[in-house]
């Protein structure tokens, strides 16, 4: 839950600075990269310390995901799962904060559209 709240805060900031499409693209990229990280850690059994000790081996394993149908399925399914959960959280979080044009109002800025 803490990760979703953190992503929400970053998503809102990217949306405020660059627009709704970039904010959505940012959130999708985070879910995709997170799914790759989960695959590397849970399936291939890499850990964060290995990134310091053997970075090129991890990069090579991450690149092999693109040609492994089973890995692609896992990554896609996990990204869709976490993305769907985040989308529900996001919808509840922004409910009532959108104006008639679909622009998000930041709570610190009162009625000024973001």
Secondary structure by P-SEA (a helix, b strand, c coil): caaaaaaaaaaaaaaacccaaaaaaaaaaaaaaaaaaaaacccccccaaaaaccaaaaaaaaaaccccaaaaaaaaaaaaaaaaaaaaaaaaaaccccccccbbbbcccccccc
